[in-house]
C-alpha cells in the first residue's frame, strides 16, 4: 500500500524489500492511489529494489477505487507509470509484457462508450503502450467470471483478490447453514465451527476464475490471493468499514496448502498484504503511516507470519515442501473474548459471531516432538507432532495467556510465552485483530 508509505525513505523501502526477499517473496504489487506524492514513493521503491541487488520485482496495481477514470485524460496517469518503469531492471515482465494489475476498475470508462472500450483504447491497446511498453494486464475487476469474455481484448488474465478469505461465510450464511451459532458464540470448538472450517482455504472461486479464463482462449494468467486475516473497524464518520471475514482455523496455512493442490493452474500468488494495517492483513512490520487504524494495529505485530510465508512460498515455487531446519513455534489469538463488552461507539464488527475464542498455533519441527500449549494455569494440552508442519489449537478464556513449548528427548527446544499478551475480559474497544507471537 503505497499510501501507507508516505514518510518512507529509499532506505525504508530497501529494508522492506530485503525482509520480504529473505522470506520467499519475489516482488511487491504497488497499490497506488491518487495522492500527489505517491509517484515519488513509487520511484523510491524502484530505486531501492535496484540498490538491494536482490532482483526483487515490482509492478503497478492501480487502486481504481480512488484513482479517477471517467475521462480519457485520467488514463494518461496509468500509462505514465507503465512507460516510466517498463525498462527498469526491477519491473516484472511477464509473457513479454509489462505486468500490471488493479484493485477494482470494473466501472471505469475513461470517457469511452463502455468499460471494455475504455480500458482497451485508453490503456491496453493505446499507441503509447506498444513494443517494449506493451502491458500484460491482470486486473482485479469485481465482476462475475462469466463476464470475463466481454473483456477479452483488455484482460491478459485476472487477479482473484477476494479468494484469500471465505467471504461468503457471513453470520447470516452461517445461521442458515447451521440453524444456530450457539456453539461458536461460546468460543468452544464444535460441530458448528467444524462445518464452517470446510470453507477456510477452499478453492471454489479459483476454479470459477480458471475455467472462465480458459474459456477465453489464449494464454491467460491466473493470479490467486492468500491472506492471513481480515478485520477493519472504521466508524461511519470515517471510512465506515466495520467487519471481519472468517479468519480462524489456520486460514493462512490452509489457503497456501489449497493453492499447492492446484499449483499447476495458478500462475502467480499475491499475498494480501504486506502493509495494509487498516484491514489487519499485514505481514510486514508496522511502520510508515497508518490510515487511522492505530487502535487495533499498534502492538499487534504480524511478522511471525513471515516464518510461515517463507515455508509455503518455497513450497509453491518448487512444488515440494522444504525440509524444516530450525524448530519454530508460531501462535496467535485475538485479544479479547468474542462476547466481551467494550465502551466502543463503533460497535462490534459485522460477522464477529463467526470467530472462536481460540489460540491457534503452527509448529515447524525438525523431528518428531512433543508440544504443550497452555492458555491458563488450568488449561493445557500436549500433542505429539511429526517432523514438518503441524496445525494445533487450544481454547482460551478471559484472563488467559499464550504459552507453547516444543520438547524432544526430554529437552525443551522452544519455550514461547509473550509477556505483553492477555486475553482481556474488559477491552477498551473492540479489536478482532490477531496478536502473533513467534519463536
Secondary structure, DSSP 8 states (H G I E B T S, - for coil): -GGG-TT--HHHHHHHHHHHHHTT--EEEEEE-S-TTHHHHHHHHHHHHHHHTS--EEEEEEETTTS--SSHHHHHHHHHHHHHHTT-TTB-EETTEEEEEEE--TT--TTSSSHHHHHIIIIIT-TTS-GGG-EEEEE---S-GGGGGGGTTT-SEEEEGGGGTTTT--HHHHHHHHS--HHHHTTS--HHHHHHHTTTT--HHHHHHHHHHHHH-S--EEEEEE-S--EEE--TTTT--EEE---TTTHHHHHHHHHHHTGGG--EEEES-SS-GGGT---S-S-S--SS-HHHHTT---THHHHHHHHHHHHHHHSS-----S-EEEEEE-SS-TT-----TT-S-BTGGG--SEEEEEEEESS-EEEEEEEETTEEEEEEE-SEEEEEEEE--TT---EEEEEETTEEEEEE--TT----SS-SS-----EEEE-
